[in-house]
Each structure stands twice: as C-alpha cells, then as structure tokens.
Amino acid sequence: MPQSDTPPSPRPFGIHTAAAAAPTERFAARTAGMTASEIRALFAVASRPEVVSLAGGMPNLAALPLGALAAEVSDLVQREGEVALQYGSAQGVPALREQICDVMALEGIRADPDDVVVTVGSQMALDLVTRIFCDPGDVVLAEGPSYVGALGSFAAYQARVVHIAMDEHGLVPDLLRDALRTLAAQGITPKFLYTIPNFHNPAGVTLAVERRAEVLEICATHGVGVVEDNPYGLLGFSGRTYPALRSLDSSVVYLGSFSKTFASGLRVGWALVPPAVRDRLVLAAESATLCPPSFTQMLVSRYLAGHDWHSQIKTFAEAYRDRRDALLDALETYLPEGCTWNVPDGGFYVWLTVPEGVDTKAMLPRAVTARVAYASGTGFYADGFGSRQLRLSYCYPTPERITEGVRRLAGVLEAELDVMRTFGTPTRPALGPAPARNGPQTPGPHTP
Ligand SMILES: Cc1ncc(COP(=O)(O)O)c(C=O)c1O
C-alpha cells in the first residue's frame, strides 16, 4: 500500500505518548510534605455565617480608619503613582526599612535599615529563612505546639521538627538543653530554634524575661541559630512590651509583620538579619518575587509617617482584651469539669486542654455541625501530638458571638463526655495513642 505523503497531524503540546505520566507523578519529592493545614481545610465550613468560628486567626480590622486610608491611597496614586506602581528594590523601600527600625526599637532592638529585608508578610520571610538554612533532613527546633505556617514551611523544605515543650512561662530552658544533648549524642546539630516568644500562636503564653538570655545562651553553646518570630509583641493587654531576643543578641534572625498591628491584607512583613545572612536572603527573596510590592510598602510607610499608629495599636489591643475577657468568662461559665486553659496577656489565642479521652480532631465535625469551629491541636505539632488540645481564637468574632460559640462548644464536649460515660470508650479514633512526650503538655493550666 502506498505510504501517505501527508505528515502526521501535530499533537497538542504535552500529549506525546499514550503512556504520558500524570502531572502529579512529576511532582518533586519535597512536595510530599505539603499537605493542606487542618486550619485551611476548615476555612470553607467555618466561614459560613451560622458557624461561630473560633478557628482562624484573622485580625479584627473594624477599628482601622478606612476613610483616612482611602485618602492616603488616592494621594499615593496621584502624587507617587509612577514609583508606587513600578518594580522596586528587592530588599524593600528604604524609607520603610528605616521606619521598621523605629517599630522594632519599641522592643529594645537597635538595628540598621540596611539589615532589614521587607517581605510579603512575615510568612515569606519564614519561608526564605528556611530555604537558605535547611537541607532535607535537617533538624529545626520549635516550641510544641508551634505556628502552623512555620510547620508548613519546614515540611516544604523537608526539615525535621523537634518540639520543645512549654509551661506557663513559655519554652522550658531545661527541656531545650535536654533535647540538644540528646540530638548531640546522635551527632545532630539543629539548624535553628524557631520561637515565638510573645503571646504565642497557638499557646498564648509569653517567654519569661528571665528565660530569654538563658535560651540564647543554650543555643549559642550548641551552635544553634535562633529565629525569633514576633508578630504579636506590640499587642500586649497590660501595655508592656518585652525585650526581643534580638535586642539581647544581634545574631538572632528576627521576623516582624504589620499584619496584626495594621492590616494583614497589605502583606507587609520583614526580616532583620545579621549582615552575613542578608545578601543570601535578598537573593532568595529576589528569586521568589523580584521585589516586594512597592505600592503596599509605600502605603504602610505613609501610614506610619502620617497617622498615630501607637494609639491605633492600643485601640486594637483594647478590643482584643475585651474579646479575650469574653472568651475567658464563657469558658468559666460553660465548660465542663476537666478542661484547662491558659490566660493570655496579649495576642489572639487561648490553648485549651479537654478531658482525657476526648479527641479534638475527631470531635471537630460534630462541633461544626453544632455551628462552632476551633482549630484542633494536632495541626500545631509536626508529630501527631495535641489530640487533647485545641486553639480558640478570640480576635475576630464579637464578644457576644464568642460567648455563644463557647456555649455551643460546651454542649459538644458534654455530648462527647456522655458517650464516654455511657460506653466507657474514648472518642479518639482508632489511630493508636499519641506519641509520648517529655515535659508539660499545656501552658498555664487554669481550671474552671
Ligand atoms: C506566629 C506567626 N508568624 C507568622 C505569621 C504570618 O504573618 P504574616 O501575615 O505577616 O505573613 C503569623 C500569622 O498568623 C503568625 O501567627
């Protein structure tokens, strides 16, 4: 049979053989650790209006002077639009970096604007810091529990997290020392300790001032870096601030943010790093975003220069304190015996421990059915711990909604306890026991 002269018809790009691998089979190995956080998975249901969400950590922006900000935005575009809407420096707008140094001075930090790298939220700084320090398999120390976004970055770079327990005064130095000795005996030096010293997310505790130098000293002795993450430090309810770890040791990598003190949607955060780290961090930032958005940086800069941001932060803190009080009152009033929690002196979160046998992750769908959402404790550990804990965020709902949310949560807990009393079984699903851990599991117990 004569061969046809017609060339084979071109195939659409990417479909070359019948046996082409699915795109998911081409994922890099490091993506295996990228799983949706329990909190993100929750967002869709928890944001239904009938559900009282005590789950997310969304700042409450109701007190922001939106009219004044609108005028600022308009003026920014009209007067400086050609700069604000243009690419900028990879390290960030110089004027803002100077102002950031003024903000950090409130917590005792003396810094050179040249050592500040502006990022798209402090989450980006955290991600970049992990990227430049961690190879797959490296160990990172973090409080247990720890911030879910940090755990996500550590997992994405295949770092292994070793948790250090806290008590009501924050990270326990003796447990840090023990963990470092155990790791040293295995020939392991962690890359850094990741710590949230003030108004911890999710534990709500603050690292005692007397412990700060000790923690730094332990890390220095073992050759371990320190990454201090401090988005809540200015949101203390007593009006006091604490000396930043970075104010005691200039080798600390410090992460800051305007998300909780101004507006999270602008996505402006920063890292203050030692000069030896700065260039590598800027290169990493450049490869991620070329430069942080000029527009939002310039808006934050104008806000800091032209508005009474100190008073604004005070207003925010007062609103959060009212909400914290509503939460604490409701916990006292409604929760069944056997629940314990801490009393935060700032920030957004209360960490609650429920009676033995109740599994907060297993209980969550029942809570959502009862129209209340929380973040279950396991999401804040890299190792499956935390099934008896949960985080309650009081930052966003009104005090009335918070009270109602806790009343609903108490009903769900009572129902779990009833099932346990009737059938004598814990509500824990058949996953086996949570891993054993040393040290206290919960900060600052407070029983109703
Ligand atoms: C402890 C901690 N670090 C970092 C972040 C990220 O904040 P940003 O909005 O600046 O990226 C958060 C946000 O909730 C946080 O709680």
The ligand as a Tripos MOL2 file, in Angstrom:
@<TRIPOS>MOLECULE
LIG
   16    16     1     0     0
SMALL
NO_CHARGES

@<TRIPOS>ATOM
      1 C1          3.4010   33.3070   64.7070 C.3       1 LIG1
      2 C2          3.0940   33.8070   63.3350 C.ar      1 LIG1
      3 N1          4.0980   34.0440   62.4940 N.ar      1 LIG1
      4 C3          3.8770   34.5000   61.2530 C.ar      1 LIG1
      5 C4          2.6040   34.7480   60.8100 C.ar      1 LIG1
      6 C5          2.4190   35.2220   59.4020 C.3       1 LIG1
      7 O1          2.0470   36.5450   59.3770 O.3       1 LIG1
      8 P1          2.0820   37.4380   58.0800 P.3       1 LIG1
      9 O2          0.6800   37.8690   57.8420 O.co2     1 LIG1
     10 O3          2.9980   38.5630   58.3890 O.co2     1 LIG1
     11 O4          2.6170   36.6180   56.9510 O.co2     1 LIG1
     12 C6          1.5070   34.5130   61.6450 C.ar      1 LIG1
     13 C7          0.1400   34.7130   61.1770 C.2       1 LIG1
     14 O5         -0.8250   34.3510   61.7780 O.2       1 LIG1
     15 C8          1.7690   34.0420   62.9650 C.ar      1 LIG1
     16 O6          0.7810   33.8090   63.8220 O.3       1 LIG1
@<TRIPOS>BOND
     1     1     2 1
     2     2     3 ar
     3     2    15 ar
     4     3     4 ar
     5     4     5 ar
     6     5     6 1
     7     5    12 ar
     8     6     7 1
     9     7     8 1
    10     8     9 2
    11     8    10 1
    12     8    11 1
    13    12    13 1
    14    12    15 ar
    15    13    14 2
    16    15    16 1
@<TRIPOS>SUBSTRUCTURE
     1 LIG1         1 GROUP 0 **** ****
